[in-house]
Amino acid sequence: MLSWPLVKYVLTAAVRDRLILSFFLLMVVGASMAIFLGSAAVTESDQFAIVFAASGLRFAGVVGLVLFVVFYLRRAFDSKDVEILLTRPVSRISFLLSHSAAFAILAAIVAGFVFLTVTAIAPQSVGAGHILWAFSLLVEYIIVVNVALFFAMVLPNAATGSLAVFAFYMLARIIGQILGIISAGVSMSGSGILGNVMHIISLIIPRLDLLTQTTWLVYGPDQIGYGFILLQGVAYSALVIMAALVDLVKRQF
């Protein structure tokens, strides 16, 4: 089902747009800032630098991937590149799966940059928590690029699509805190209705708040395992890809 020439075409576009080079420079700057701020800490300077770098670079990776995916696809639609590609012996299913695979490869490259940067800051402290964090980061990035693929397909504007993905990501990162507040029984107007709405939303949104926890880098892994992380990635990626496929199949060019 995959069209490897199409996958190569997308990766070539990422190289042409200087995406990989930009991320490499971003990692260098981020690591330098983390080391500088960590040196200012009175105690546990390495742990401070690791946490700062992991949090900042993880979010920077999300921003870069989302902007590339959304703007690349909207540019392809606006310039009629999608129509030209679909006139070739490439089905719509193959078109979508090939783009998803290409974006997943880019997500893996960016996740590798982030992981190598974090481990380079304090290589002596690398342990099982770092490996789990790296795997979780890869799954998180794959979910994000597939969500960006979906919103780029269904929304006609690149800026709107990017904002929608960022809103999704922020909600997925704080959904645990929201559910905790609701469970604590905080009383306010309309809290019952809002609580029910948030419980429904929590059923259809990935629990990214449980993934890529910076505490793993300092204290090691907790009860969250590889199986749970992999299930989150496979289930939600398949869901958004199917939704994007339905939109693409029904679209009239």
Backbone as a ProteinNet text record, in pm:
[ID]
protein_1_A
[PRIMARY]
MLSWPLVKYVLTAAVRDRLILSFFLLMVVGASMAIFLGSAAVTESDQFAIVFAASGLRFAGVVGLVLFVVFYLRRAFDSKDVEILLTRPVSRISFLLSHSAAFAILAAIVAGFVFLTVTAIAPQSVGAGHILWAFSLLVEYIIVVNVALFFAMVLPNAATGSLAVFAFYMLARIIGQILGIISAGVSMSGSGILGNVMHIISLIIPRLDLLTQTTWLVYGPDQIGYGFILLQGVAYSALVIMAALVDLVKRQF
[TERTIARY]
81.8	0	85.4	209.8	295.3	360.8	374	445.7	578.7	685.2	814.8	866.7	841.9	879.7	809	683.3	610.9	667.2	703.9	768.2	898.4	976.8	1102.4	1076.3	968.1	932.8	906	833.7	803.8	931.6	1015.1	1140.1	1232.4	1230.8	1309.5	1259.6	1126.7	1069.3	1113.2	1123.5	1169.4	1314.5	1397.3	1537.6	1546.1	1464.2	1465.6	1423.3	1329.2	1283.9	1376.2	1488.7	1589.3	1532.8	1438.8	1378.5	1480.4	1554.4	1650.1	1761.1	1812.7	1918.2	1868.9	1745.5	1689.1	1678.6	1636.1	1625.4	1763.2	1861	1996.9	2047.8	2029.9	2073	1993.3	1863	1779.2	1827	1867.5	1916.9	2044.6	2132.1	2257.9	2229.6	2140.4	2105.6	2036.7	1942.8	1870.7	1962.5	2054.6	2148.9	2238.6	2283	2368.8	2295.9	2169.5	2091.1	2068.3	2040.1	2014.6	2139.4	2254.5	2379.4	2409.8	2385.4	2410.3	2320.2	2190.3	2098.6	2125.9	2163.9	2196.6	2318.3	2415.3	2535.5	2505.2	2390.6	2352.3	2285.5	2246.7	2181.3	2283.8	2241	2331.1	2358.6	2252.4	2265.8	2197.4	2240.3	2180.9	2171.4	2282.7	2283.9	2256.7	2306.1	2283	2135.7	2068.9	1926.6	1844.2	1880.4	1809.9	1824.9	1946.1	1970.6	1895.2	1891.3	1820.2	1671.9	1612	1468.6	1434.9	1515.4	1490.7	1501.9	1607.7	1627.9	1519.3	1482.4	1381.5	1246.9	1206.2	1076.7	1076.4	1179.3	1182.4	1198.9	1290.6	1314.9	1199.1	1133.1	1015.3	908.6	878.8	776.5	823	950.9	1003.5	990.4	1012.8	995.2	852.1	758.1	616.4	582.5	627.9	597	653.3	778.3	840	771.6	740.1	674.6	535.6	459.8	323.6	325.7	411.8	417.5	458.8	555.1	597.1	484.9	422.8	318.4	201.6	152	33.3	63.5	172.7	201.9	243.1	310.7	345.8	220.6	126.7	6.1	-82.3	-97.4	-181.7	-117.2	15	82.8	63.4	65.1	44.7	-97	-196.3	-333.6	-350.4	-296	-314.5	-243.2	-128.2	-53.5	-94.3	-197.4	-249.4	-152.2	-51.3	40.4	-31.1	-130.2	-205.2	-280	-343.4	-416.4	-323.1	-205.2	-107.4	-59.7	-31.7	15.2	-91.6	-218.5	-326.7	-358.5	-310.2	-327.4	-229.6	-127.8	-31.4	-87	-21.8	-72.5	-55.1	-115.6	-112.9	-255.9	-306.7	-442.8	-447.7	-567.5	-580.6	-537.3	-564.6	-520.5	-368.1	-304.5	-158.9	-100.4	-166.8	-122.1	-119.7	-227.7	-238	-141.5	-134.7	-46.8	99.7	133.5	271.7	311	220.3	248	258.8	171.2	178.4	311.1	356.6	484.2	600.4	596.6	703.1	709	592	589	635.1	604.9	651.2	803.8	863.2	1009.8	1069.6	1008.7	1055.5	1040.8	929.3	909.2	1018.2	1057.4	1163.4	1297.5	1324.6	1449.6	1455	1345	1340.8	1350.4	1278.2	1285.5	1427.5	1496.4	1635.6	1724.6	1703	1779.8	1758.9	1632.6	1601.9	1665.3	1651.2	1705.2	1857	1923.7	2069.8	2115.7	2040.6	2077.1	2062	1952.5	1928.3	2033.8	2066.8	2166.9	2307.2	2334.6	2467.6	2493.3	2387	2404.1	2462.5	2412.8	2464.2	2467.9	2565.4	2568.4	2586.9	2643.1	2666	2537.3	2428.3	2302.9	2202.8	2243.2	2151.8	2114.7	1983.4	1935.7	1808.9	1736.3	1613.6	1508.1	1507.4	1410.6	1431.4	1556.4	1586	1534	1550.4	1504.3	1351.5	1284.4	1138.3	1092.9	1161.1	1126.1	1144	1251.3	1276.2	1168.8	1132.5	1027.3	894.1	864	739.8	739.4	854.4	864.2	837	891.7	867.6	719.5	653.6	510.4	430.5	466.8	397	409.7	529.3	550.1	472.6	466.6	390.7	242.6	190.6	50.4	28.7	119	103.1	107	201.1	208.8	86.5	30.4	-91	-212	-217.3	-324	-307.8	-183.6	-157.8	-197.8	-172	-214.1	-365.1	-436.7	-583.5	-635.7	-587	-636.9	-595.8	-478.5	-437.7	-527.6	-582.9	-673.7	-811.4	-862.2	-1002.2	-1020.1	-915.6	-926.7	-858.9	-922	-870.8	-756.7	-725.6	-626.5	-514.8	-388.6	-274.4	-266.5	-293.4	-288.3	-394.5	-516.2	-624	-590.5	-535.4	-497.9	-391.3	-290.3	-183.9	-237.6	-323.4	-381.8	-467	-538.8	-621.5	-534.2	-421	-330.7	-270.1	-229.1	-172.9	-276.3	-400.8	-507.1	-528.5	-528.5	-540.5	-426.1	-303.8	-187.9	-193.2	-228.8	-237.4	-344.1	-458.7	-565.6	-521.8	-452.5	-407.2	-301.5	-225.3	-122.6	-177.8	-294.5	-348.8	-477.9	-517.6	-644.6	-645	-529	-521.1	-548.5	-492.1	-517	-663.7	-724	-865.5	-952.1	-926.3	-1003.2	-979.1	-855.1	-826.7	-905.1	-917.3	-996.4	-1142.7	-1193.1	-1333.4	-1355.5	-1261.3	-1274.4	-1265.3	-1194.1	-1182.5	-1311.3	-1407.8	-1537.6	-1538.3	-1456.3	-1456.3	-1592.8	-1654	-1790	-1787.3	-1852.4	-1871.1	-1985.6	-2033.2	-2150.1	-2126.8	-2220.8	-2211.6	-2107.1	-2051.8	-1943.6	-1991.2	-2118.3	-2169.5	-2171.5	-2223.5	-2228.9	-2088	-2003.8	-1866.5	-1790.1	-1816.1	-1750.1	-1787	-1915.8	-1959.4	-1898.7	-1892.4	-1832.9	-1685.8	-1612.3	-1470	-1446.7	-1535	-1521	-1541.9	-1635.2	-1657.7	-1536.9	-1483.4	-1366.4	-1246.2	-1232.4	-1117.9	-1119.3	-1236.7	-1246.8	-1196.1	-1191.2	-1153	-1024.6	-953.5	-828.6	-718.2	-599.3	-491.1	-443.2	-398.1	-349.4	-200.8	-171.4	-32.1	28.4	-55.9	-2.7	67.4	35.1	99.6	223	245.6	359.3	471.1	593.4	710	721.5	720.1	730.5	877.8	909.5	1048.2	1097.9	1005.5	1048	1118.8	1088.2	1156.9	1306.3	1343.6	1484.1	1563.6	1494.5	1562.3	1545.5	1421.4	1391.4	1370.8	1377.4	1356.9	1210.2	1179.5	1041	951.7	819.3	722.8	632.4	501.8	411.3	372.6	400.7	371.1	472.6	423.3	511.5	506.5	587.9	596	464.7	395.1	269.9	164	147.9	50	83.5	211.9	254.4	230.5	267	249.3	101.2	17.8	-126	-183.8	-141.6	-186.9	-151	-26.9	17.7	-53.3	-65.1	-127.8	-276.2	-346	-490.7	-526.5	-461.1	-501.4	-451.9	-334.6	-285.7	-378.3	-421.4	-513.6	-645.9	-692.3	-819.3	-813.2	-710.6	-703	-670.3	-593.4	-565.8	-693.7	-776.3	-903.6	-993.6	-994.9	-1077.1	-1028.2	-896.1	-840.8	-867.3	-865.7	-891.4	-1035.2	-1128.4	-1268.4	-1284.8	-1219.6	-1228.3	-1165.2	-1050.3	-981	-1058.9	-1117.1	-1193.5	-1316.8	-1381.7	-1501.6	-1473.6	-1348.3	-1313.8	-1320.8	-1378.3	-1389.4	-1283.6	-1197.3	-1093.4	-1136.1
-121.4	0	126.7	116.1	234	258.2	383.8	424.2	483.7	407.4	454.2	575.9	586.7	712.5	834.7	816.5	927.6	959	855	876.1	953.2	912.1	981.6	1126	1148.8	1284.1	1375	1323.9	1404	1431	1329.2	1348.6	1446.7	1441.3	1537.5	1679.6	1694.6	1826.3	1876.7	1786.6	1826.9	1873.4	1803.5	1844.4	1977.5	1992	2116.7	2235.7	2213.9	2321.8	2343.4	2274	2287.6	2247.8	2152.5	2112.2	2042.8	1946.2	1869.8	1960.8	2047.5	2140.3	2233.8	2280.8	2370.6	2301.7	2176.3	2103.7	2078.3	2050	2028.1	2154.4	2268.7	2394.9	2423.9	2390.7	2412.1	2327.2	2203.6	2116.3	2172.3	2225.5	2283.2	2402.7	2490.7	2608.3	2567	2471.8	2426.3	2362.2	2278.8	2214.8	2318.2	2416.8	2521.2	2599.8	2634.5	2706.9	2622.4	2492.8	2405.1	2391.5	2375.3	2362.9	2493.1	2606.3	2736.3	2755.1	2727.3	2743	2640.2	2519.1	2417.6	2454	2521.8	2561.9	2664.9	2733.9	2834.2	2772.1	2644.9	2578.3	2546.9	2561.9	2537.4	2388.7	2306.6	2161.3	2094.6	1972.1	1888.9	1966	2023.3	2102.4	2016.3	1891.6	1803.4	1771.1	1740.8	1708	1828.1	1946.2	2067.6	2088.8	2071.7	2090.2	1987.4	1863.2	1758	1788.2	1825.8	1853.8	1973.5	2078.4	2197.2	2164.6	2093.6	2059	1965.5	1866.1	1769.6	1836.6	1923.1	1989.6	2086.9	2170.5	2271.1	2211.7	2115.9	2057.3	1968.6	1902.5	1821.8	1910.3	2023.6	2112.7	2177.4	2211.1	2268.2	2169.3	2041.6	1939.2	1929.5	1939.4	1936.7	2054	2172.9	2292.4	2279.2	2237.2	2225.1	2121.5	2006	1901.4	1943.5	2003.4	2045.6	2149.2	2249	2353.9	2297.6	2206.9	2149.6	2067.6	1978.2	1890.5	1972.1	2064.5	2140.1	2229.4	2304.7	2396.5	2321.6	2207.8	2128.9	2077.8	2022	1967.5	2076.7	2187.4	2294.7	2354.3	2362.6	2411.3	2313.5	2182.7	2082.2	2089	2114.8	2128.6	2256.7	2366.6	2495.5	2501.1	2433.7	2434.2	2320.3	2245.1	2134	2016.3	2011.7	1897.7	1767.8	1776.4	1657	1599.5	1684.9	1638.9	1575	1634.2	1578.8	1441.3	1429	1301	1193.1	1230.7	1131.9	1091.4	1166.6	1123.9	1013.1	994.2	886.1	757.6	644.7	517.7	509.9	605.7	610.1	628.1	532.5	543.1	643.2	684	779.3	716.7	588.9	520.1	517.9	483.6	481.1	620.4	721.4	859.4	896.8	865.3	902.9	822.6	690.5	607	640.6	675.5	711.4	841.1	937.9	1062.3	1036.9	953	921.7	854.4	763.1	694.9	793.3	883.7	982.6	1074.7	1118.2	1205.1	1129.7	999.1	919.2	907.6	896	891.9	1023.5	1135.3	1266.2	1276.7	1224.3	1225.6	1146.5	1032.7	950.9	1024.8	1096.3	1171.8	1282.4	1356.2	1464.9	1409.2	1299.6	1237.6	1191.1	1139.9	1099.3	1217.5	1330.6	1452.5	1494.1	1495.3	1538	1443.2	1313	1214.6	1224.2	1234.9	1245.1	1372.7	1480.6	1606.3	1594.2	1533.4	1518.3	1428.2	1318.2	1226.9	1286.9	1372.9	1433.4	1531.3	1587	1683.9	1616.8	1495.1	1421.7	1273.7	1229.5	1088.7	990.2	1034.7	944	904	977.8	947.8	872.2	827.2	756.4	621.8	593	467.6	421.6	332.1	276.6	384.2	485.3	592.9	671.8	686.4	758.1	680.7	548.9	466.9	471.8	459.6	468.2	606.4	710.4	846.3	865.1	812	824	751.7	630.1	555.1	628.6	682	756.9	883.6	950	1071.1	1038.6	927.2	885.9	861.8	791	764.2	893.9	983.9	1112.3	1191.6	1196.6	1269.4	1205.9	1073.8	1007.1	1039.2	1040.1	1079.5	1222.1	1312	1453.3	1473.6	1408.2	1429.2	1372.1	1263.4	1208.4	1297.9	1357.9	1454.3	1576.6	1622	1734.3	1697.5	1573.6	1526.4	1534.4	1493.5	1498	1641.3	1730.4	1868.4	1941.2	1908	1969.4	1924.7	1804	1753.6	1818.8	1835.4	1876.6	2027	2099.4	2244.1	2312.9	2415.6	2475.5	2574.6	2610.7	2714.1	2657.8	2688.3	2634	2687.9	2816.3	2874.3	2813	2795.6	2734.6	2590.9	2517.1	2379.1	2368.4	2456.1	2453.8	2483.9	2585.1	2619.9	2506.1	2436.9	2324.3	2212	2185.3	2081	2122.3	2248	2294.4	2288.3	2323	2314.1	2169.2	2078.7	1936.3	1890.3	1930.1	1886.6	1938	2064	2120.8	2051.1	2022.5	1953.2	1813	1743.8	1608.3	1606.4	1715.2	1720.9	1756.1	1822.1	1863.8	1790.9	1692.8	1625.6	1554.7	1506	1439.2	1535	1656.1	1755.9	1797.5	1809.7	1847.6	1740.9	1613.9	1505.4	1497.6	1531.6	1531.8	1638.8	1755.9	1863.5	1823.5	1760.2	1716	1609.9	1516.7	1410.1	1463.8	1576.4	1636.1	1701.9	1715.1	1769.2	1918.6	1990.8	2136.9	2189.3	2268.5	2317	2452.9	2458.5	2586.2	2572	2684.7	2685	2603.3	2512.2	2430.8	2322.3	2295.9	2197.6	2057.3	2027.4	1894.3	1868	1963.8	1948.4	1946.2	2039	2044.1	1917	1863.4	1739.9	1624.2	1613.7	1507.3	1524.7	1651.2	1678.5	1638.2	1671.8	1639.5	1490.2	1417.9	1272.7	1210.7	1264.8	1215.1	1245.4	1368.1	1406.4	1318.3	1284	1203.5	1063.7	1019.3	887.1	885.4	1003	1008.7	1088.4	1116	1192	1113.2	1108.1	1030.6	1095.7	1012.4	1062.9	1095.2	1205.8	1246.1	1293.9	1324.5	1364.2	1248.4	1125.3	1007.9	965.2	1027.9	994.8	1096.9	1056.9	1145.4	1229.6	1164.2	1235.1	1261.6	1386.5	1422	1359.6	1318.5	1253.1	1121.6	1058.1	933.3	955.3	1074	1102.5	1117.6	1150.8	1174	1056.5	1005.4	901.2	763	752.6	622.9	598.9	488.5	460.4	427.4	452.3	418.1	308.1	313.9	207	210.1	319.4	327.9	243.3	151.1	61.4	80.5	3.1	13.3	-26.8	-125.7	-172	-63.7	7.8	115.9	225.9	262.1	368.4	327.6	203.2	155.1	148.1	103.5	96.1	233.6	334.2	470.8	516	491.8	536.4	467.1	335.3	258.9	292.1	293.4	314.6	453.3	555.6	690.5	725.6	677.5	702.8	637.6	514.9	447.1	522.7	577.9	651.1	775.6	856.5	981.8	955.9	850.4	816.7	773.1	694.3	652.5	773.4	866.6	987.2	1070.2	1085.6	1160.5	1088.8	955.5	877.9	895.8	897.6	919.8	1054.8	1157.8	1290.8	1292.1	1225.9	1227.3	1150.5	1037.3	957.6	1032.6	1106.3	1179.3	1311.4	1355.8	1485.9	1479.5	1582.3	1593.5	1691	1642.1	1728.1	1777.3
0	0	0	49.9	54.5	-80.5	-115.5	-236.1	-191.4	-202.3	-153.2	-228.7	-360.7	-426.5	-367.1	-324.5	-262.8	-124.5	-50.2	80.5	62.3	-37.8	-66.6	-108.6	-182.5	-226.9	-107.1	-7.6	111.2	190.8	206.5	279.9	207.9	75.4	-1.3	21.1	30.1	57.8	195.2	293.3	426.4	422.8	345.2	331.1	256.9	153.4	75.1	159.2	251.6	339.9	459.2	461.5	568.1	704.9	706.8	834.2	923.4	867.1	947.4	998.7	911.9	953.1	1062.4	1049	1150	1284.7	1284.5	1410.9	1471	1387.9	1439.5	1508.7	1445.4	1506.2	1633.2	1631.2	1748.7	1865.2	1838	1944.3	2005.7	1921.3	1971.1	2061.7	2016.8	2096.9	2226.7	2215.6	2334.8	2436.7	2390.4	2482.6	2549.3	2473.1	2529.8	2638.3	2611.5	2712.1	2836.2	2816.2	2931	3017.8	2954.4	3030.3	3104.8	3038.3	3102.6	3224.3	3209.2	3321.8	3430	3390	3489.7	3572.4	3510.4	3584.4	3691.4	3677.3	3777	3898.5	3888.1	4000.5	4109.6	4233.7	4346.4	4361.9	4351	4363	4244.5	4216.1	4110.9	3977.9	3938.5	3815.6	3692.4	3692.5	3578.1	3563.1	3674.3	3669	3623.1	3669.1	3627	3476.9	3426.1	3283.4	3200.1	3247.6	3174.3	3166.4	3279.5	3282.5	3194.3	3202.7	3120.9	2972.1	2934.8	2794	2743.6	2823.2	2779.4	2756.1	2846.6	2833.1	2715.9	2706.6	2600.8	2462.5	2447.8	2316.6	2271.1	2365.5	2328.8	2266.6	2328.9	2274.8	2144.4	2135.8	2011.5	1896.7	1925.1	1823.2	1775.3	1868.1	1831.5	1740.8	1778.1	1698.9	1557.7	1546.3	1415.8	1327.8	1383.5	1305.4	1260.8	1350	1315.8	1204.3	1217.5	1116.1	980.3	979.7	851.8	788.9	866	811.1	756.7	837	797.1	677.2	682.7	572.5	446.1	460.7	342.8	271.5	347.9	286	227.5	298.1	244	118.3	117.1	-2.7	-118.5	-87.4	-191.7	-248.4	-162.8	-211.2	-292.9	-243.3	-310.9	-445.4	-455.8	-582.1	-675.5	-637.8	-718.7	-728.1	-642.5	-644.3	-608.9	-519	-480.4	-599.5	-676.4	-793.6	-895.5	-911.9	-1007.4	-960.1	-830.4	-777.3	-789.7	-772	-779	-922.5	-1022.2	-1161.3	-1197.4	-1118.4	-1139.4	-1078.3	-1100.2	-1043.6	-892.2	-823.4	-676.7	-629	-554.4	-502.3	-388.3	-352.7	-242.5	-110.2	-94.4	27.8	34.5	-77.2	-81.4	-59.5	-116	-98.1	49.9	119.9	260.9	346.9	325.2	406.5	381	258	226.7	297.4	298.2	370.1	520.2	573.6	716.7	750.1	663.9	687.5	679.5	581.5	567.9	689.5	736	853.7	978.3	985.7	1099.2	1098.9	979.9	969.2	1016.8	976.1	1023.5	1175.5	1228.4	1374.1	1443.9	1385.8	1444.8	1441.8	1331.4	1321.2	1426.8	1440.4	1538.8	1680.8	1707	1839.7	1869.4	1766.5	1785.7	1818.8	1749.9	1780.8	1927	1969.1	2105.6	2206.9	2183.6	2278.3	2287.5	2173.3	2174.4	2244.2	2225.6	2292	2442.6	2487.1	2631	2694.2	2627	2683.4	2679.2	2580.3	2570.8	2684.1	2742.6	2851.3	2975.1	3006	3122.5	3089.4	3009	2965.2	3079.7	3190.6	3302.3	3373.3	3350.5	3419.8	3333.2	3215.1	3125.5	3186	3186.9	3242.5	3173.8	3240.6	3183.4	3161.5	3247.9	3232.5	3104.4	3062.5	2937.9	2817.1	2818.9	2706.5	2697	2811.7	2810.9	2765.6	2809.8	2770.2	2619.7	2563.2	2419.2	2339.5	2382.5	2312.7	2321.3	2438.2	2456.6	2372.4	2361.9	2279.7	2132.9	2085.8	1947.2	1922.4	2012.9	1997.7	2001.8	2092	2101.2	1972.5	1917.2	1791.5	1676	1672	1564.8	1576.9	1698.1	1717.4	1669.1	1704.9	1669.8	1518.7	1448.2	1302.7	1231.7	1283.9	1223.6	1250	1368.1	1395	1305	1286.1	1195.1	1052.3	1012	880.1	865.1	968.4	964.3	953.3	1039.6	1037.5	909.1	855	728.7	614.7	625.9	523.2	531.7	651.6	666.1	679.4	717.3	731.9	614.1	557.8	434.3	453	576.4	601.7	688.7	651.5	724.3	866.5	884.8	1019	1109.3	1056.4	1134.9	1170.4	1073.4	1100.3	1207.6	1201.7	1302.1	1441	1451.2	1581.2	1635.4	1547.3	1591.1	1648.4	1583.9	1634.4	1768.4	1779.9	1907.2	2019.4	1987.4	2087.6	2130.1	2033.4	2063.8	2153.8	2120.5	2196.3	2339.8	2355.5	2489.9	2572.6	2510	2582.5	2621.4	2529.1	2558.2	2668.1	2681.3	2784.4	2922.1	2928.2	3058	3092.8	3011.1	3035.5	3171.4	3213.4	3343.1	3457.7	3450.1	3553.7	3555.9	3437.9	3431.9	3497.5	3465.9	3526.2	3676.6	3719.4	3862.7	3936	3874.4	3935	3944.9	3838.1	3839.4	3947	3958.8	4059.4	4200.9	4216.5	4350.1	4394.3	4303.4	4338.5	4358.3	4280.3	4290.1	4247.8	4330.7	4305.3	4236.9	4119.1	4051.3	3953.7	3905	3819	3692.4	3665.6	3544.9	3550.9	3670.5	3680.1	3644.9	3673.1	3641.9	3492.7	3416.7	3270.7	3212.6	3257.6	3207.2	3241.9	3359.7	3399	3307.6	3273.5	3183.3	3044.1	2998.5	2867.4	2866	2971.2	2975.5	2985.3	3054.4	3060.8	2923.3	2846.6	2710.1	2622.3	2634.8	2555.4	2589.9	2717.7	2760.1	2699.6	2653.1	2591.9	2448.5	2384.7	2244.1	2222.2	2327.8	2316.3	2385.6	2327.9	2390.6	2519.8	2611.7	2740.3	2728.4	2659.7	2644	2775	2873.9	3003.8	3073.5	3033.8	3091.7	3013.2	2899.4	2814.7	2831.2	2801.7	2797	2923.7	3037.7	3165	3197.2	3225.7	3254.6	3384.9	3471.5	3596	3567.5	3455.6	3420.1	3401.1	3354.6	3329.5	3458.5	3566.4	3694.6	3789.6	3800.1	3898.2	3836.9	3705.2	3641.6	3609.2	3540.6	3499	3617	3597.7	3701.4	3648.1	3682.9	3644	3496.6	3425.6	3283.1	3206.3	3122.2	3050.4	2900.2	2831.1	2685.3	2618.9	2675.4	2615.8	2612	2723	2729.3	2629.9	2622.3	2530.5	2385.9	2352.3	2214.9	2178.9	2272.6	2247	2219	2294.9	2270.9	2129.9	2089.5	1958.8	1844.8	1851.9	1743.7	1733.3	1846.3	1844.5	1793	1845.1	1805.1	1665.9	1628.4	1492.5	1390.6	1418.6	1327	1318.6	1430.3	1431.5	1344.1	1360.2	1284.2	1137.3	1108.5	968.7	898.3	965.9	907.4	884	978.2	961.5	843.9	830.6	717.6	586	588.9	467.3	420.4	514.2	478.5	410.1	463.6	402	264	247.8	118.7	13	50.6	-45.5	-93.9	-4.2	-41.2	-111.9	-107.7	-165.5	-318.3	-376.8	-522.2	-572.8	-662.7	-718.7	-857.8
[MASK]
+++++++++++++++++++++++++++++++++++++++++++++++++++++++++++++++++++++++++++++++++++++++++++++++++++++++++++++++++++++++++++++++++++++++++++++++++++++++++++++++++++++++++++++++++++++++++++++++++++++++++++++++++++++++++++++++++++++++++++++++++++++++++++++

